[in-house]
Amino acid sequence: MARTGHVIAVDVGGTGMKAALVADGPDGVRAVEQRRRPTRPGGDAVVEDVTDLVEELRAASGRPVDAVGLVVPGIVDEAKGTGVYSANLGWTDYPFRERVEAATGLPTAFGHDVRAGGLAELRQGNARDLVDAVIMPIGTGIAAALVLGGQVSSAPGEVGHVDVGHGDPCGCGQTGCVEARASSAAIARRYTARTGRRVAGAAEVAGLLAAGDPDAAVVWREAVDALARGILLVAALLGPQAVVLGGGLALAGPRLTDPLGARLDELTTFQRRPELRLAALGDEAGCLGAALLAIDMLEER
């Protein structure tokens, strides 16, 4: 494929869908035109909306589009091109790649949203110099792309569902999960439960923390502790050079990384203490990763 080719990338999220016409050039991939819409549950609805987005961006391109890159949440089988399971979006063993190729007439690369975002951070984000790393977006949930030997692993990376011992119930059915205290959704939910005051999200809790709110301080400290314990377990198992934090919670910057680093220093004994970094690509990472999957697919043909 020529390095100036165009692909269309679609990142299906739990609440919203992002699509981009992406150009591939000597300096990496970049979004030329973008579209967003809410995610409707169900595999058929997702394929219908993906097809509409592809046609919109194809019309806007002004030149041929070579392929589609599609990434989705949940459990996926990248080799078969299927969404194995998504509790939130309601599909089981859904043949996404086959259906999108049939609807658009374009070859389609298919993958997992978090691993695709990790690929983008590894290729042209804040993990470019790393051989072994954990790229962890923190949003409604917590997952991770595991970079081992300079490659994104196909391992699930469900760091959010590691039991770190706090005992609170998690939506997955377990107790003690990192996600139940440290996800953006959990921080907002726990602050509201503690105070009776509804907040818009973790960013608002971070603002209250900065203003000296004692309840925000407790919720934030407990979130940091859970996150540190989850990272420590990953450090014990994989020994990554760095953990690259992304998603909405990472927008808190030093308000997150400073106490998290301090808590890791307190907890670390024999483990290699990973460097903490903030992701560079923001909410574009999934789309750019989907584009890279499509480009890699074309170059392998």
N, C-alpha and C positions, 0 to 999 in steps of 0.2 A: 504493500500500500504506500502511496506517496505520502511524504511527511506533511503535506498541506491538505490532506483529506479531511472530510467532515463526517462525524458520527452524531447520532442523537442518543443522549444519555437520560435515563429516567431513574430517579431514586424514590421508591415508594416507602413512605414513612407511616407510622401508626396513625397520625392525624392528617398529614399533608403529603402531597406528591410534588416533587420538583423535577423539572425536565429542562434540558439545555441542548442547544445546537453547539457542538464542541469542535473546534479546529485543532488539528494536531500539527504542530510546527517544531522547529529546532529547539525552542525553549520550553517545550512541554505542551500539555493540553490547556486550552482556555475556553471558557464559555463565551460564545458570540451572541447568543440570543437565549432568553430564559422564559419559562412559563411555570406557574404554580396553580394547584387546585387542591381542594380537600380530597382525602382518600375515602373512597366508598368501600365498605366491607364486601368480601366475596371475590373469588378469583375472576369470575366473568366480568364483574364491574370494573376491576382493576385493568383487565386486558382492554376493555372498551375505552376506558379513559386513557390508557397508555397509547392506544391506537390513535385517538383523537389528538393527543399531544404530538405524536410523531408526525401526523399529517400537517398540523399547524406549523411545526418547525421546519418540516420539509418544504412547505410552500414559502417560508421566509428565507430559505437558504440561498436561493439564487444559483446553486450549483448542486451536482449530484451528492447524495448522502450514501455512504458506503455500508453502514451497519447501525444496529441499535444495541445499546448496552442497558440492561435492566437489572436493578438490584432491589431486593425485597427483605423485610425483616422475618424473624421467626427461624425455624429450622429449614434449611434448604439442602437439596442435592444438586450441586453445581454440574456434576457429570451428566445427570439425566435431564437437567433443566427444569426441575420441579420444585415447587414450594411444598415441603413435606408437611409442615404444620405451622399454623399461626392461630393462637387462641384469640388474639385481639381482632384479627381481620377475617377470621372464619374460613380458612381453607385447609384441606388435607390432601396431600399428593396431587397438587394441581399442576398441570403441564404448561407452565408459563412460556417457556422458550418456544415450544411447538405452536401454541396459540398466537403468540405475538408475531412469529415468522409468517404464519398463515394469514394473519390480518394485515400485515404491513408489506409483505413481499421482500423483507430485508433480513439478511442473516442477523441473528440475535445472540449476543453473549449474555449469560445469566449468572447472577451471583448473590451473595449475602451483603446487606447494606453496610454493616460494620466492617467486614473484611475489605470491602471495596474502599471505604473511607480510609482504612489503614493503608491500603495500597497507594492511594493518592498521597497520604502524608509521607510514606516511605519514598516514593518516586520524586515528589516535588514539594514536600512540606517540611515540617520540623523534625522529621525522622530520617532525613536523607543520609546522614553520616553514621547511622546505627546499623549494627549487624543483628543484635538481639534486643528486642524492645516489646513493650506492651502499649498499644495505642487504644486509649480508653475514652470513648465518648460518654458523658454523663448527662442524661436528659430525663425523659419520663422513666427510663430504665437505665441499667448499666450493663454494658457488654464490652468486649475487648477483641481487637485484632492482635494476634500473637505473631511477632516477627522473629523467626528463628533462622539463623544462618543467612540473613539478608533476604529471606523470602517470607511472604505472608502465609502462615500455616492454615490448613483447612480445619484445624481444631475449633470447637465451638466458641471458646473464649468467654463462657458465661460467668465472669468474675462476680457479677451482681448477685448470683445465687450461691455464693460460698457462705457457709454458716460461720459467722464470727462471734457467736456466743451471746448476743444481747437478748435473745428470747422473743423478740417481737414477731408477730406473724407476717408472712409475705404473701403476696397474691399468687405465688407459684404453688402454695400449699405447704411450704417448709416454714421453719422459724429461724430467726437469727441471720437472715440474709443481709449482705452488704446493701443491696438495693432498697431494703425496707427502711433504712435510715439515711442513706447517703445519696439517693437519686434526687434530682431536682423536685420531682413530684412528692417524694417522701418528706423532704425538708419543708415544703409549703404545707403539706397535710399535717405534719407533726406540730408545726408552729400554731396552726389554727386549732388543733385539738388541745394544745396546752393553754392557749390564751382565750379561745372563743372568738378571735378576730381573724376574719378571712383575709388571705393575702393572695396576690396574683401569681406568685411563683417564688422560686428560690432567690431570684434577683432581688425581690422586695425584702426577703428575710436578710439578705446580705446588706442591704441598705439600712435596715433596722439595727443590725449588728454594728455597723459603723457609727450609728447614732447613739450607741450605748444601751440598747434594749437588752435587759438581762435574760428574758425568755429566748430571744434570738440567739444570745450567746450560748445558752444551754443546748438548744437544738443544733446549732452549728458545731459545737464541740463534739456532740455525740455523732454527728454525721462524719466529721473528720476522723474520729476514732474508728468508726466502722470501715471507712475507706482505707485508712492506714493499715488496719488488720487484714483487709482483703489484699492490698498491695504486698504486704509482708508475706502472705501465703504464696503469692505468685513469685516473689523474690526467692523464697525457699525452694520452690519447685524448678524455676526456670533461670534464675539469676540474670534478669535483663539489665542492660546498661542503663536504660531509662524507661520511665512511664510517661507517655505523652497524653496529657489530659485534654479532652475536647468536649463538645456539647455545651449546653446552656450554662452548666455550673462553672465551667472553665472561664467564663466571662468575668467571674469574680476576681480573677488574676491573683495577686499576692494575698488577698483575703482568704483564698483557698490554699495556695501553694505554701505560704509561710507557716501556718499552723499545721498543715499536713506534713511538711518537711520536719518540723519540730517533733511531731508525734512519731514519725518514722524513726527519728534519731533515738527517741526514748525506748521504742519497742525492739529495734534491731539488735540482735546479738551476733550470731554467726553468719547471717545472710549478707549478701552483697547489697548494700543500700543503693537502690536505683536513683539516678538523677530524676528530678521532676521537671518536665517541660510542658508548655502550653502548645496545643495544636495551632497550626498556621492557617488552615484552609477554611475554618468555620463551617457553616452549614453547606458549603459547596463541596465538601470532601466526598460525600456519597456520589454525587453526580459525576465529579471528575474521575472517581474510581470506576464508575460504571463505564465511562468513556474509555478508560485505559483497558478495561476488560475487552471491550469491543475492538480496540486497536490491536491488542495482543492476539485476539482471535484471527483477525484478518492477516496479520503478519505471519501467523503459523500456517496459513493455508498455502 
